[in-house]
Amino acid sequence: MSTLELETRAGSVRFRVRVKPRASKSRILGVRDGALEVAIAAPPVDGAANAELVRLLALTVGRGKSAIEIVSGEGSRSKLVAITSLTPAELAAKLNP
């Protein structure tokens, strides 16, 4: 396991996410190569996997879905995600309780 690489920019915390769609259950798998690995129980069709990723992250970090943005990689398994109103320390604590 490696450490999640976090970047603070414009009032948000940014980090890389590696998505594994069509899983049996949506869950956070851990950190690998500086990116958060997430299993998503939705197919990568019509934005369903992206919507499920945002829902899972919002639930995990205790913020509304509007606080989470997929900055880049909407059509890819590798994404850059930004979460507003959260410090890097708070994010690390929520992801590693």
Backbone bond lengths (Angstrom), bond angles and torsions (degrees), N, CA, C in turn:
res aa  C-N    CA-C-N  psi(-1)  N-CA   C-N-CA  omega(-1)  CA-C   N-CA-C  phi
1 M - - - 1.457 - - 1.529 109.27 -
2 S 1.305 114.36 142.04 1.450 119.83 176.42 1.525 108.82 -114.20
3 T 1.308 115.35 -175.50 1.455 120.96 -179.03 1.520 109.47 -99.03
4 L 1.319 115.80 140.89 1.456 121.45 178.12 1.529 108.71 -67.83
5 E 1.325 116.19 125.98 1.461 121.32 179.22 1.520 109.16 -85.24
6 L 1.332 115.84 117.84 1.469 121.86 -177.36 1.514 110.18 -112.11
7 E 1.322 116.35 145.02 1.454 122.84 176.64 1.519 107.62 -130.84
8 T 1.324 116.92 134.18 1.461 121.16 176.73 1.521 108.51 -101.27
9 R 1.349 115.85 126.99 1.454 119.81 -179.40 1.526 109.35 -152.41
10 A 1.320 115.67 128.34 1.473 123.08 174.24 1.528 112.68 51.51
11 G 1.320 117.42 45.95 1.458 120.97 176.39 1.516 114.87 76.52
12 S 1.327 116.85 14.56 1.458 119.55 178.42 1.530 110.13 -134.24
13 V 1.318 114.53 161.72 1.458 121.80 175.22 1.524 106.47 -106.56
14 R 1.334 115.61 128.35 1.464 120.66 -179.38 1.525 109.95 -113.69
15 F 1.319 115.35 145.43 1.460 120.94 177.66 1.519 109.33 -157.18
16 R 1.326 115.26 159.47 1.454 120.47 179.64 1.524 109.78 -87.45
17 V 1.323 115.84 145.95 1.462 122.78 178.45 1.524 107.83 -130.03
18 R 1.316 116.33 135.53 1.470 122.67 174.18 1.528 106.48 -111.59
19 V 1.339 116.56 115.23 1.454 122.50 -173.82 1.523 110.78 -98.02
20 K 1.325 115.36 138.21 1.459 122.53 173.71 1.526 107.45 -118.52
21 P 1.352 116.91 95.74 1.468 120.22 -176.32 1.520 112.72 -74.84
22 R 1.337 114.86 168.47 1.467 124.16 178.16 1.530 112.87 61.39
23 A 1.305 117.52 34.48 1.468 121.68 174.72 1.524 109.13 -80.44
24 S 1.313 116.73 164.03 1.459 119.89 178.99 1.531 111.77 -70.83
25 K 1.344 116.15 -24.74 1.459 121.27 -176.82 1.527 108.49 -152.04
26 S 1.319 118.07 141.21 1.465 121.73 176.70 1.520 109.01 -78.67
27 R 1.324 115.54 126.42 1.464 120.17 179.65 1.520 110.38 -164.22
28 I 1.317 115.69 159.15 1.459 121.63 176.00 1.520 107.34 -87.34
29 L 1.329 115.74 127.06 1.459 120.96 -175.79 1.528 112.78 -91.34
30 G 1.330 117.24 -27.07 1.456 120.61 -178.90 1.517 110.47 139.70
31 V 1.322 115.42 -161.73 1.459 121.37 -178.74 1.520 108.38 -117.93
32 R 1.332 115.13 133.89 1.459 120.63 178.87 1.525 108.56 -141.57
33 D 1.305 117.01 126.84 1.468 122.67 -179.94 1.526 112.08 54.51
34 G 1.324 117.36 38.76 1.460 122.68 177.23 1.509 115.75 79.89
35 A 1.348 117.25 0.17 1.467 120.69 -178.87 1.527 110.06 -116.61
36 L 1.322 115.70 149.29 1.457 121.75 177.32 1.525 108.32 -79.89
37 E 1.319 117.75 124.53 1.461 121.73 177.09 1.523 108.65 -93.85
38 V 1.335 115.61 129.47 1.453 121.12 -176.23 1.526 109.43 -133.13
39 A 1.321 116.16 128.54 1.461 122.07 172.81 1.521 107.44 -90.56
40 I 1.330 116.00 132.42 1.457 121.79 -176.52 1.523 109.63 -121.24
41 A 1.324 116.56 128.14 1.467 121.96 -179.95 1.516 110.82 -89.18
42 A 1.312 115.78 51.08 1.464 121.19 177.82 1.521 107.03 -149.52
43 P 1.311 116.91 149.16 1.460 119.68 178.16 1.534 110.41 -78.87
44 P 1.327 116.65 155.10 1.473 119.39 178.46 1.530 111.42 -81.60
45 V 1.331 116.34 58.10 1.457 122.57 -176.75 1.529 108.85 -126.66
46 D 1.310 116.00 131.73 1.469 122.13 176.36 1.529 113.52 53.70
47 G 1.318 118.30 33.21 1.459 121.73 177.12 1.517 115.35 76.71
48 A 1.344 118.00 8.61 1.465 120.55 -177.73 1.527 111.90 -63.82
49 A 1.316 117.92 -40.57 1.469 120.99 -179.98 1.525 110.60 -67.62
50 N 1.336 117.35 -39.59 1.468 120.61 177.96 1.528 110.84 -64.14
51 A 1.319 116.64 -43.12 1.467 120.46 179.25 1.523 110.64 -63.17
52 E 1.323 117.19 -40.44 1.466 120.96 179.13 1.527 110.72 -68.49
53 L 1.325 117.61 -36.30 1.469 121.01 176.32 1.518 110.37 -61.83
54 V 1.320 117.00 -46.66 1.470 121.09 179.42 1.524 109.97 -62.43
55 R 1.326 117.74 -42.73 1.468 121.50 179.17 1.530 110.94 -61.54
56 L 1.331 116.94 -45.35 1.462 120.86 -179.07 1.529 111.74 -65.21
57 L 1.323 116.86 -43.86 1.469 119.86 179.23 1.523 111.10 -65.34
58 A 1.333 117.83 -40.34 1.466 121.15 178.39 1.525 110.64 -61.33
59 L 1.308 116.37 -43.49 1.461 121.09 178.46 1.531 111.16 -65.22
60 T 1.321 116.88 -41.28 1.462 121.70 -177.15 1.523 112.69 -67.93
61 V 1.333 116.78 -43.19 1.469 119.50 -175.96 1.523 113.24 -93.94
62 G 1.328 117.71 -4.10 1.459 120.58 176.34 1.516 114.17 73.40
63 R 1.317 116.74 34.56 1.461 122.05 177.32 1.522 108.82 -123.98
64 G 1.300 116.44 163.24 1.455 120.40 176.54 1.521 110.94 -73.26
65 K 1.323 115.96 158.88 1.459 120.71 -179.77 1.528 111.78 -61.56
66 S 1.321 116.91 -27.42 1.463 119.86 -179.80 1.532 112.33 -69.69
67 A 1.323 118.15 -16.43 1.466 122.17 178.49 1.524 112.19 -83.30
68 I 1.330 117.26 -5.64 1.464 121.69 -175.87 1.519 109.23 -115.46
69 E 1.324 115.69 131.41 1.459 121.07 -178.75 1.524 109.73 -133.64
70 I 1.310 116.41 135.16 1.456 120.91 171.03 1.524 105.61 -87.22
71 V 1.334 115.68 106.53 1.465 121.73 -174.22 1.525 110.98 -74.17
72 S 1.323 116.40 -42.96 1.462 120.19 178.22 1.521 109.48 -150.10
73 G 1.323 115.07 157.95 1.451 120.56 177.65 1.511 114.99 90.10
74 E 1.321 118.70 24.81 1.465 120.82 -177.99 1.523 112.90 -59.56
75 G 1.325 117.38 -29.38 1.452 120.60 179.75 1.516 113.28 -102.28
76 S 1.325 116.77 15.47 1.457 122.32 -175.21 1.529 110.53 -126.84
77 R 1.316 116.13 164.05 1.468 119.63 174.05 1.526 111.23 -77.42
78 S 1.324 116.96 -24.58 1.466 121.95 177.71 1.519 108.51 -96.49
79 K 1.322 116.06 122.77 1.457 121.15 -174.95 1.526 110.95 -129.73
80 L 1.308 116.38 157.56 1.451 123.13 170.20 1.515 106.05 -111.47
81 V 1.329 116.73 122.06 1.461 122.42 -175.92 1.524 109.48 -116.11
82 A 1.324 116.28 140.25 1.467 122.48 175.69 1.523 108.74 -120.19
83 I 1.337 114.98 136.31 1.470 120.88 175.97 1.518 107.60 -123.89
84 T 1.324 116.61 124.87 1.459 121.21 179.24 1.526 110.35 -90.09
85 S 1.315 114.69 165.14 1.468 124.10 177.53 1.528 112.77 57.23
86 L 1.330 115.31 39.03 1.464 120.61 -179.67 1.527 108.08 -149.73
87 T 1.322 118.14 134.93 1.461 121.15 176.84 1.533 109.28 -88.24
88 P 1.324 117.60 160.36 1.464 119.72 176.94 1.532 112.56 -57.82
89 A 1.324 117.59 -37.88 1.469 120.50 179.09 1.535 111.40 -65.78
90 E 1.339 116.67 -41.33 1.475 120.33 177.95 1.523 110.63 -64.45
91 L 1.332 116.81 -41.60 1.458 120.34 179.19 1.533 110.84 -63.17
92 A 1.311 116.78 -45.32 1.471 120.83 179.54 1.529 110.43 -61.10
93 A 1.322 117.40 -40.30 1.462 121.00 179.22 1.525 111.52 -66.25
94 K 1.333 117.66 -38.16 1.476 120.92 -179.45 1.524 111.16 -70.63
95 L 1.320 117.66 -35.98 1.454 121.42 -177.92 1.524 112.64 -81.20
96 N 1.333 116.99 -24.03 1.467 121.99 179.28 1.523 110.20 -128.67
97 P 1.335 117.60 73.80 1.472 119.38 -175.73 1.521 112.44 -67.05
